Amino acid sequence: MSLAPALAEGLVARLGPRGALFGPEVPEAARSDWSRTGRHLPPALLRPASTEEVAAALALCHRHRQPVVVQGGMTGLAGGANPCGNEVALSLARLAGVEEIDADAGAMVVRAGTVLAVAQEEARAAGFLLPVDLGARGSAQVGGLVATNAGGLRVIRHGTMRDNLLGLEAVLADGRVLSHLSRTVKDNTGYDLRHLICGSEGTLAVITRAVIRLRPLPPPGDTALCALASFEAVLALLGEARRRATVAAYEVMWRDYLALNQELLGRRPFPDPPPFAVLIETEGPGLAELLGDAHERGILLDALVARSTAEARGFWELREGLAMDDALPGLVNLDVALAPGRMAAFAEACAAGVRGLHPGAHVSFYGHVGDGNLHVAAAIPGGGPDAVHAVERIAYDLVRDLGGSISAEHGIGLLKRDWLGHSRSPGEIAAMRALKAALDPLGLLNPGKVLPRAAG
Ligand SMILES: Cc1cc2nc3c(=O)[nH]c(=O)nc-3n(C[C@H](O)[C@H](O)[C@H](O)COP(=O)(O)OP(=O)(O)OC[C@H]3O[C@@H](n4cnc5c(N)ncnc54)[C@H](O)[C@@H]3O)c2cc1C
């Protein structure tokens, strides 16, 4: 599929030959995000290098009724950046760089295409912490993090991307620029378009710049891996830790998840994996005392406090579980939210449901339990799309019945679009459609994403 010649000519004239690639010039990476579910290469890849170029490209596409899919670092797990047919892809990769660190305001003005690790490093060099962090930090872009309202590893301490977003600049489908690069925490001036666009997954506007709140660099703390006998103990330790320490991360692994990752990494901090393992990280001193007291009170079976950064990193590698992708072909990774008190019941029923259908399946659970976020890792030997759908149905029906959310942090994109009704009411979905129609009446931005297909 190729573009209208007048549109292609206009794009080259406005963006230059480096800014608009066509047909065979389009790299394979534009086909799919990290979910590896993308099937179509876009007919063109636009690479604007400024807000003005983004606006010009969108205005041209609008004039030609040309749909556009927005692409950041392509680490998304919901298919949101995948082209579905005839969209041109618009990549923010050339709109990169930190523009300013305002030390008085504790704020960073950053372009959307800046890779998270680069922004984090610049913040650190200036004596600040950029509080959002996740495993995909080496590729995910600031614009993608805002577009998905990313969570990650420090939410328990500093919140999600939305909680750290002071200002935003974005371009609407017709090329109009909305710029509100506020640097203040307090700003009650009408409808908050920043929070509307944050989490909209490229369906309402293209994010071009953001102002992110920075925090002081935390004091050195400790990391420990703890063994616990029950989920009640997991919650008891969380409560204790919150009362007595500054908790920077609280990650839980169910036994099957820990056992598999210990085996894959060839490292066995717990030779006999306990029912639950908690990775806890604190800022400042006191973790060892806290764990000692918890052990005395019978909350903990055992705890290993990391003696070096390398040992702490080793604990994190167990939790990140990246080796599972290669070891379990077709691994499904669901990302749900539930009240912590309902997680154990969910995991038990979900595992029983999946194993009831496929006795040879791997099903395990892990997650940012302090944030109410649980991941389901499932692999059905020889399973195809029908098997994936069956796992999703088991998990999402349970989530709906337990009053949770089908997406804690990865977003809806394409892969969860048809399940949105499990977490949002018909009235809410109708209001979302009305917002989409108001900001993008021709439906050109990321068509087919987030909102379920209208009935009939
Ligand atoms: C190893 C690994 C670990 C991860 N861990 C976490 C985690 O802990 N927490 C978490 O929340 N996510 C996590 N993710 C998911 C992913 O990293 C995040 O969703 C991230 O925010 C996506 O950023 P990106 O730049 O790669 O966006 P992409 O994948 O390119 O795009 C994601 C969505 O945002 C839209 N988009 C991208 N850029 C823009 C823009 N400038 N303007 C408008 N829309 C845009 C796209 O159209 C798409 O819908 C993880 C992914 C991997 C691979």
The ligand as an ORCA input file, in Angstrom:
! r2SCAN-3c Opt
* xyz 0 1
  C      11.107     -5.380     29.800
  C       9.910     -4.490     29.918
  C       9.515     -4.029     31.171
  C       8.405     -3.188     31.289
  N       8.047     -2.778     32.530
  C       7.000     -1.945     32.661
  C       6.618     -1.491     33.950
  O       7.181     -1.876     34.962
  N       5.591     -0.624     34.023
  C       4.924     -0.174     32.906
  O       3.996      0.637     33.040
  N       5.252     -0.615     31.675
  C       6.271     -1.476     31.531
  N       6.605     -1.925     30.284
  C       5.822     -1.491     29.106
  C       6.433     -0.305     28.334
  O       7.800     -0.181     28.581
  C       5.729      0.985     28.695
  O       4.392      0.891     28.300
  C       6.344      2.249     28.057
  O       5.695      3.356     28.625
  C       6.189      2.329     26.556
  O       6.994      3.378     26.060
  P       7.478      3.388     24.548
  O       8.190      4.665     24.280
  O       8.235      2.162     24.242
  O       6.093      3.408     23.792
  P       5.565      2.565     22.540
  O       5.604      1.122     22.826
  O       6.262      3.013     21.309
  O       4.057      3.066     22.490
  C       3.155      2.764     23.520
  C       1.833      3.515     23.269
  O       2.037      4.907     23.416
  C       1.786      5.610     22.193
  N       2.823      6.631     22.077
  C       4.177      6.462     22.103
  N       4.798      7.663     22.041
  C       3.813      8.598     21.975
  C       3.812     10.021     21.892
  N       4.942     10.738     21.853
  N       2.621     10.659     21.824
  C       1.452      9.961     21.863
  N       1.403      8.627     21.937
  C       2.571      7.948     21.991
  C       1.813      4.546     21.116
  O       0.972      4.888     20.031
  C       1.295      3.328     21.865
  O      -0.107      3.350     21.910
  C       7.675     -2.799     30.127
  C       8.086     -3.259     28.882
  C       9.173     -4.105     28.767
  C       9.557     -4.564     27.400
*
